[in-house]
Amino acid sequence: MLTALLLFWPALAGLLVLLMKGEAAKKTAFGAAVIEFLIAVYAAVSFEPNAATQFEINQPWIQNAGISFHIGMDGISLLLVLLTAFLVPLIILSSFKHTYNNAGTFYALILFMQMGMIGSFVALDAFVFYFFWEVALIPIYFICGIWGGERRVPVTFKFFIYTIFGSLFMLVGFVYLYFQTPGTHTSDISAFYNLALSPENQSWVFWFIFLAFAIKMPVFPFHTWQPDTYTEAPTPGTMLLSGIMLKMGIYGVIRWLLPVVPAGVAQWADVVLVLAIIGIIYGAIIAIRQNDLKRLTAFSSISHVGLIAAGLFTLNMQGLQGAMIQMLSHGINVVGMFFLIDIIFRRTGTREIKALGGITQYAKFFTIAFMILLLGTVALPLTNGFVGEFLLLSGVFQYNYIMGAVAGLTIILGSVYLFRMFQRVMFGEANTTTAKFTDLTASELAVLIPLIILVFWIGLHPNTFLNISEPAVQNLLSIIKR
């Protein structure tokens, strides 16, 4: 019942918000998102740290076809539900300084999207997963297409086409797996895990399913929709895409690819690792060349997600646990960075690095918050980014030390483009654009302080979260390697 409450509360609240306008809409949406977070915290407190699926519901949906409304959470799911429930109220609060036309629709779409994302994280039936995968896409399409920048229509359409294209391949793969289940066909996840497909069939099914996840993350070379979409989307949309939605792709690999077609994974792991490492280097080098703060952070995300993808396909404990903790860290850091960029844009009217400078002279608290989130992003020890990157690089080194050495360049290159950006934006002489820059307001601090707390909490006490996912990850590895 708890999983159903987490799933449907945002939808019910979204229907209420849809009828509201202006301030009432945003405050009600924020209140509903806070309640969702409290429910998620209660679920975490009630969760038994073992590999079992908990808070499970399994009811017939399309009974004649063997499709059930099967949802539940293990430690892997729970961490991502917590991330979603934690970030959404902060994303809504971060938008309070903006005025959006049709505010009721805007905030309702955020809540509907939250339902879709959580549904993807708790689904234990392939077609239920596919349903929520698509449900999450529809709200973000309208958020970006209606409230985005000048190039929002073609950019959002490209994003939509990319994602739908990948989703259709995934659907074909799921339908094939469904018909391979013995006896009365079923799309339940346990039946998919017990399939005994030939290596040849697993090989092509791997690419049909992986394509959808590779586009969503995105992994090089399926990334071309991402920088423009992140740049043109309204800031809350960018935060939803980067902080949570791309984790649907990573989660999909963990839940619906690695244990379902392990022979296909073994055959193509080297190829995916090479693509992921190319993405690490490519994203970092292109980020160095960017002058727009939002585009720089978008390419930075490609680089960081490339390392997560590489860790997944090492198929060892360090790589998978590193991916789990880094999903949390990346979500926290990237949402914080995009919020800080939005503050700069609202204060100065520009995101161009060349047009900025000297901000630290006028905004001490802003400077401190910016530096903390930046240090988390570059993986300074004792911050959240260090834990995930250390485990991921350890996993890749175990798999192949040459790949590990190349992947390790992400730390060096990340430091180059982020510290260079920080120096040019925050230090130096102020100009007419930045001379009137004001420090953080109470509502802005209310967004940033929880993020900063998590930067240090994960960095200093990572086992708070690693202990939740460890039994489920161990069980997953046993399924893959049996």
C-alpha positions in Angstrom: 0.0 0.0 0.0 2.9 2.3 0.7 4.3 2.0 -2.8 0.8 2.7 -4.3 0.6 5.9 -2.1 4.0 7.0 -3.3 2.9 6.4 -6.9 -0.5 7.9 -7.0 -0.3 10.8 -4.5 1.5 13.1 -7.0 -1.1 12.3 -9.6 -4.0 13.1 -7.3 -2.3 16.3 -6.2 -1.6 17.2 -9.8 -5.2 17.0 -10.6 -6.0 19.4 -7.8 -3.2 21.8 -8.8 -4.5 21.7 -12.4 -7.6 23.6 -11.2 -5.6 26.3 -9.5 -3.9 29.5 -10.7 -0.8 31.6 -9.7 0.5 31.5 -6.2 -2.1 28.9 -5.1 -0.9 26.4 -7.7 2.8 26.7 -6.8 2.2 26.6 -3.1 -0.1 23.6 -3.3 2.3 21.8 -5.6 5.1 22.4 -3.2 3.1 21.2 -0.2 2.1 18.0 -2.1 5.7 17.4 -3.0 6.8 17.8 0.6 4.1 15.3 1.7 5.5 12.9 -1.0 9.0 13.3 0.5 7.7 12.5 4.0 6.0 9.4 2.7 9.3 8.3 1.1 11.2 9.0 4.3 8.6 6.8 6.2 9.2 4.1 3.6 12.9 4.3 4.1 12.6 4.1 7.9 10.2 1.1 7.6 12.5 -0.7 5.0 14.3 -3.8 6.1 17.8 -3.7 4.7 17.7 -7.0 2.8 17.4 -8.1 -0.8 13.7 -8.8 -0.7 11.1 -6.8 -2.5 9.0 -4.9 0.0 5.8 -2.9 0.1 4.7 -5.1 -2.8 1.4 -5.0 -4.7 0.6 -7.6 -7.4 -2.9 -7.3 -8.9 -4.1 -8.6 -12.2 -4.3 -5.8 -14.8 -4.7 -7.4 -18.2 -5.4 -10.9 -16.9 -5.9 -12.7 -20.1 -2.5 -11.5 -21.3 -0.7 -12.3 -18.1 0.1 -8.7 -17.3 -0.2 -7.6 -13.7 0.0 -4.3 -11.9 3.1 -5.4 -10.0 5.0 -2.8 -8.0 7.3 -2.8 -5.1 10.7 -1.7 -3.8 14.0 -3.2 -3.0 17.1 -1.2 -2.0 17.9 -0.2 -5.5 14.4 1.2 -6.1 14.2 2.9 -2.7 17.3 5.0 -3.3 15.9 6.4 -6.5 12.4 6.9 -5.0 14.1 8.9 -2.2 16.1 10.9 -4.7 13.0 11.8 -6.7 10.9 12.7 -3.6 13.8 14.8 -2.2 14.5 16.8 -5.4 11.0 17.5 -6.7 10.0 19.8 -3.8 13.3 21.7 -4.2 12.8 22.0 -7.9 9.3 23.4 -7.3 10.6 25.8 -4.7 13.4 26.9 -7.0 10.8 28.2 -9.5 9.0 30.5 -7.0 11.0 33.5 -8.3 9.6 32.9 -11.8 6.1 33.6 -13.1 4.8 31.0 -15.5 1.7 31.4 -17.7 -0.9 28.8 -16.8 0.9 28.1 -13.5 -1.6 25.4 -12.6 -0.8 23.4 -15.7 2.9 23.9 -15.3 3.1 22.6 -11.7 0.6 19.8 -12.4 2.8 18.6 -15.1 5.7 18.4 -12.7 3.7 16.3 -10.3 2.4 14.1 -13.1 6.0 13.6 -14.2 7.0 12.7 -10.7 4.4 9.9 -10.8 5.8 8.6 -14.1 9.4 8.6 -12.8 8.5 6.8 -9.5 6.3 4.4 -11.4 9.4 3.4 -13.5 11.4 2.9 -10.4 8.9 0.6 -8.6 7.5 -1.3 -11.6 8.0 -5.1 -11.5 6.2 -5.9 -14.7 7.8 -5.1 -18.0 4.7 -3.5 -19.5 4.0 -1.5 -16.3 7.5 -0.3 -16.5 7.0 0.7 -20.2 3.8 2.4 -19.4 5.3 4.7 -16.7 8.4 5.2 -18.9 6.2 6.8 -21.5 4.0 8.6 -18.9 7.1 10.4 -17.6 7.9 11.6 -21.1 4.6 13.4 -21.9 4.8 16.1 -19.1 8.4 17.0 -19.8 7.6 17.3 -23.5 5.0 20.0 -22.7 7.1 21.6 -20.0 9.9 22.1 -22.4 7.8 22.8 -25.5 5.6 25.5 -23.9 7.8 27.2 -21.3 11.2 26.7 -22.9 13.5 29.1 -24.8 13.2 30.6 -28.3 14.3 27.3 -30.0 12.0 25.2 -27.7 9.8 23.7 -30.5 12.4 22.1 -32.8 14.7 21.1 -29.8 11.9 19.5 -27.8 10.6 17.7 -30.9 14.1 16.3 -31.5 14.2 15.1 -27.9 10.8 13.5 -28.2 11.6 11.7 -31.4 14.9 10.4 -30.0 13.2 9.1 -26.9 10.1 7.6 -28.7 12.4 5.9 -31.2 14.4 4.2 -28.4 11.2 3.3 -26.5 9.7 1.5 -29.5 12.8 -0.7 -29.8 12.5 -1.5 -26.0 8.9 -2.4 -26.5 9.8 -4.8 -29.3 12.4 -6.4 -27.0 9.9 -6.7 -24.2 7.3 -8.3 -26.5 9.8 -10.8 -27.7 10.8 -11.7 -24.1 7.1 -11.9 -23.2 6.5 -14.6 -25.8 9.5 -16.6 -24.7 8.1 -17.1 -21.2 6.9 -20.7 -20.8 3.2 -21.8 -20.6 0.8 -18.9 -20.0 2.9 -15.9 -21.1 3.7 -13.3 -18.5 5.6 -10.0 -18.4 6.5 -10.3 -14.7 10.1 -9.5 -13.9 10.8 -12.8 -12.3 9.7 -14.6 -15.4 12.1 -12.5 -17.5 15.0 -13.2 -15.0 14.3 -17.0 -15.4 14.4 -17.1 -19.2 17.0 -19.3 -20.8 17.6 -17.5 -24.1 20.4 -18.5 -26.5 23.4 -16.2 -26.6 22.5 -15.3 -30.2 19.0 -14.1 -29.2 20.3 -12.3 -26.1 22.8 -10.5 -28.3 20.2 -8.7 -30.5 17.7 -8.3 -27.6 20.5 -6.5 -25.7 20.6 -3.8 -28.3 16.9 -3.4 -28.6 16.5 -2.8 -24.9 19.8 -0.9 -24.3 19.1 1.6 -27.1 16.2 3.1 -25.1 18.3 3.4 -21.9 21.4 4.7 -23.8 19.3 7.6 -25.3 17.8 8.5 -21.9 21.1 8.6 -20.0 22.5 9.6 -22.6 25.6 7.6 -23.6 27.8 8.6 -26.5 26.8 8.7 -29.5 23.1 8.9 -28.5 23.6 12.2 -26.7 23.0 14.8 -29.4 19.5 15.7 -28.1 20.8 16.5 -24.6 22.8 19.8 -24.7 20.1 21.7 -26.7 17.3 20.3 -24.6 19.0 21.2 -21.3 19.7 24.7 -22.6 16.3 25.5 -24.0 14.2 23.9 -21.3 13.0 26.1 -18.4 15.2 25.6 -15.4 12.8 23.3 -13.5 12.6 21.2 -16.7 16.3 21.0 -17.0 16.5 20.0 -13.3 13.9 17.3 -13.8 15.7 15.9 -16.9 19.2 16.0 -15.5 18.6 15.3 -11.8 16.1 12.5 -12.1 14.9 11.5 -15.5 18.3 10.4 -16.9 18.5 8.0 -13.8 15.6 6.2 -15.4 18.0 5.0 -18.1 20.6 4.0 -15.6 18.0 2.2 -13.5 16.6 0.5 -16.6 20.1 -1.0 -17.3 20.4 -2.3 -13.7 16.9 -3.7 -13.5 15.8 -4.7 -17.0 19.0 -5.4 -19.0 21.9 -6.8 -16.9 19.9 -9.7 -15.3 17.6 -10.4 -18.3 20.2 -10.9 -21.0 23.5 -11.5 -19.2 25.1 -13.3 -22.1 24.3 -10.4 -24.3 25.8 -8.1 -21.7 29.0 -10.2 -21.6 29.3 -10.1 -25.4 28.8 -6.3 -25.7 30.2 -5.0 -22.4 33.6 -4.0 -24.0 31.8 -2.0 -26.7 29.6 -0.2 -24.2 32.6 0.6 -22.0 34.5 2.1 -24.9 31.5 4.2 -25.8 31.0 5.3 -22.2 34.7 6.3 -21.9 34.6 8.2 -25.2 31.6 10.0 -23.7 33.6 10.9 -20.5 36.4 12.5 -22.6 34.2 14.0 -25.2 31.8 15.6 -22.8 34.7 17.1 -20.7 36.6 18.5 -23.7 33.5 20.1 -25.2 32.6 21.5 -21.7 36.0 23.2 -21.6 35.1 25.1 -24.8 31.7 26.3 -23.7 30.8 29.9 -22.9 27.2 29.3 -21.9 26.9 28.1 -18.3 24.0 25.9 -19.0 25.6 24.2 -22.0 28.8 23.7 -20.0 26.9 21.9 -17.2 25.0 19.9 -19.8 28.2 18.6 -21.4 29.6 18.0 -17.9 26.6 15.8 -17.2 27.4 13.7 -20.3 30.9 13.2 -19.0 29.8 12.2 -15.5 27.1 9.9 -16.7 29.6 8.2 -19.0 31.5 7.1 -15.9 28.3 5.7 -14.3 27.6 3.8 -17.5 31.1 2.3 -17.5 30.7 1.2 -13.9 27.5 -0.6 -14.7 29.1 -2.9 -17.3 32.0 -3.9 -15.1 29.5 -6.3 -13.4 31.3 -6.1 -10.1 30.2 -4.9 -6.7 32.3 -1.7 -6.7 31.0 -0.6 -10.1 27.3 -1.2 -9.4 27.5 0.3 -5.9 29.4 3.2 -7.3 26.7 3.7 -9.9 24.0 3.7 -7.1 25.7 6.3 -4.9 26.8 8.4 -7.9 23.2 8.6 -9.2 22.3 10.3 -5.9 25.3 12.5 -5.9 24.9 13.5 -9.6 21.3 14.4 -9.0 22.0 16.6 -6.0 25.0 18.3 -7.6 23.5 18.9 -11.0 20.2 20.3 -9.7 22.2 22.6 -7.4 24.4 23.8 -10.3 21.5 24.5 -12.6 19.8 26.4 -9.8 22.9 28.6 -9.2 23.1 29.2 -13.0 19.4 30.3 -12.9 20.2 32.7 -10.1 23.0 34.2 -12.1 20.7 34.6 -15.1 17.9 36.2 -13.1 20.4 38.7 -11.5 22.4 39.6 -14.6 20.3 38.6 -17.7 23.1 36.5 -19.1 24.6 33.0 -18.9 27.7 34.0 -20.9 30.9 33.4 -19.0 32.7 36.2 -20.8 30.1 38.7 -19.7 30.4 37.9 -16.0 33.0 38.3 -13.2 33.6 39.7 -9.8 30.4 38.2 -8.3 32.2 37.1 -5.1 32.6 40.7 -4.1 28.9 41.1 -3.6 27.6 37.7 -2.7 29.5 35.8 -0.1 26.8 33.2 0.7 26.3 32.6 -3.1 30.0 32.1 -3.5 30.2 29.5 -0.6 27.2 27.6 -2.0 28.6 27.6 -5.5 32.0 26.4 -4.3 30.6 23.6 -2.2 28.5 22.2 -5.1 31.4 22.6 -7.5 33.7 20.7 -5.1 31.1 17.9 -4.9 30.9 17.8 -8.7 34.7 17.5 -9.1 34.8 14.7 -6.5 36.8 16.3 -3.7 37.3 13.9 -0.8 34.7 14.2 1.9 32.1 15.3 -0.6 29.4 13.2 -2.2 31.1 13.0 -5.7 34.2 11.4 -4.3 32.5 8.3 -3.0 30.8 7.5 -6.2 33.7 8.2 -8.5 36.2 6.3 -6.3 33.9 3.2 -6.4 33.2 3.5 -10.1 36.9 4.0 -11.0 37.8 1.1 -8.7 35.3 -1.1 -10.6 36.5 -0.1 -14.0 40.2 -0.7 -12.9 39.2 -4.2 -11.8 37.6 -4.8 -15.2 40.5 -3.3 -17.3 43.2 -1.2 -15.9 43.8 0.7 -19.2 40.1 1.6 -19.4 40.3 2.6 -15.7 43.2 4.9 -16.4 41.5 6.6 -19.3 38.2 6.9 -17.4 40.2 8.5 -14.5 40.8 11.6 -16.7 37.3 12.7 -15.8 38.6 14.0 -12.5 41.4 16.0 -14.2 39.3 17.4 -17.0 36.3 18.1 -14.7 38.6 20.2 -12.5 39.8 22.1 -15.6 36.5 23.2 -16.9 34.7 23.7 -13.6 37.5 25.7 -11.8 38.1 27.7 -14.9 34.4 28.6 -15.1 34.3 29.4 -11.4 37.3 31.7 -11.6 36.0 33.6 -14.6 32.5 34.0 -13.2 33.1 34.7 -9.6 36.5 36.4 -9.4 38.2 39.3 -11.2 36.8 42.8 -11.7 33.0 43.3 -11.6 31.4 45.0 -14.6 28.1 46.7 -15.3 26.4 43.3 -15.6 27.5 42.0 -12.2 28.0 45.2 -10.1 24.5 45.0 -8.7 24.5 41.3 -8.0 22.7 40.5 -4.7 23.3 37.7 -2.3 21.0 34.7 -1.7 17.5 35.2 -0.5 15.8 33.1 2.2 13.9 31.0 -0.4 17.1 30.4 -2.4 18.9 29.3 0.8 15.9 27.0 1.5 16.7 25.2 -1.8 20.5 25.2 -1.5 21.0 24.3 2.2 19.3 20.8 1.9 21.5 20.1 -1.2 24.7 21.2 0.6 23.8 19.0 3.6 23.5 16.0 1.3 26.9 16.9 -0.3 28.6 16.4 3.0 26.3 13.7 4.4 27.0 11.3 1.5 30.6 12.3 1.5 31.1 11.6 5.2 28.6 8.8 5.8 28.1 7.0 2.5 27.1 3.8 4.2 23.7 5.4 5.1 22.8 4.9 1.5 25.2 2.1 0.4 23.8 -0.2 3.1 20.3 0.2 1.6 21.3 -0.9 -1.9 24.0 -3.4 -1.1 21.8 -6.6 -0.5 19.8 -5.9 -3.6 23.0 -5.3 -5.7 24.5 -8.6 -4.3 21.3 -10.4 -5.3 21.4 -8.8 -8.7 25.0 -10.0 -9.3 24.0 -13.5 -8.2 21.2 -13.5 -10.8 23.6 -12.2 -13.5 26.4 -14.7 -12.8 24.3 -17.8 -12.1 
